[in-house]
Amino acid sequence: MLVAAVQIVSGATGFVCDDQYLRHDTGPDHPERPARLTAILDQLKTTGLYEQLVCIKPRPCEKQWILAVHSESYLRHVASVCADGGPYLDSKDNPVSKESYACALLAAGGVLAAVDAVMDRRVRNAFCAVRPPGHHASQDRAMGFCLFNNAAIAARYIQSKYRLRKILIVDWDVHHGNGTQAIFYSDPTVFYFSIHQDPFYPGSGMASERGFANAEGTKLNVPMPRGSSGLEYRTMFEKTLKPAALAFKPDFVLVSAGFDAHANDPLGGMNLTAADFGILTQTVRDIAKTCCADRLVIVLEGGYNLKGLSRSVEMVIREIMK
């Protein structure tokens, strides 16, 4: 079993994971594979961190929250293709199986369960080790291994259920989160920050992409050249993200946490270490503490070198447990 019995420990860090996520079958050679989650769990257990976390049981995301972000026709399309056993959803980089639809609902619902735990003060913050990932998924299309946009769904859920208006989404995946940006491009209530390799897939995320109409300035892209270091990332977080986020004054902070900017990742071309991800987390945590009573939920996106991924997640969790 990936997750032990649910615990309730006020002020602790929550953790979402579940055996069901392993049932999203992408095939033996696909980089977004079940072994990513087992590697994370093994690392947390080996280091003794797992026993200190509050395990939050995910639930399938209610369709009303999926439809707050995605079209009804797209929801039916995902369900239909997966029911037929795939093999692909919209493009060949999105292999799916019969269980993938249920896993995608559970991934989105796991993030919502983490939000609930933070808002109910059962935990101080949370990390969600969910799959499939989400930040490339747009309103009506899957791409880049992503089916439903977990972070975007969580943002709308927070706004609707908890009446918190201003959401900050920080995306440090090596790829630009084109789906998340597109969903909120005209929405001034969601500040989207992305730091990513450029030029690179999916080809979006230029610095000139700043939002539309009254949302202009609430989308902040920091394209970075191949080979960028952790120091360069950390400088951008302190000098670019932090002042913009503090000026925005979010009511809740979400992180789309991809770890494919790690130096050993097979799909990226950056030079970050596990320790660098911990330092980036420290900056984001400072923003959450200053602006919104430490309300912070971190959502797994990419990261495909198992050792680099698991060690980086460990460093992030160590930081938010402080």
PyMOL commands that set and color helices and strands:
alter all, ss='L'
color gray80, all
select helices_A, chain A and resi 19-23+35-46+50-52+63-66+72-83+100-119+150-161+178-183+213-215+230-248+274-292+306-321
alter helices_A, ss='H'
color red, helices_A
select strands_A, chain A and resi 13-16+54-56+125-128+167-171+190-197+219-224+252-257+296-300
alter strands_A, ss='S'
color yellow, strands_A
deselect
rebuild
show_as cartoon
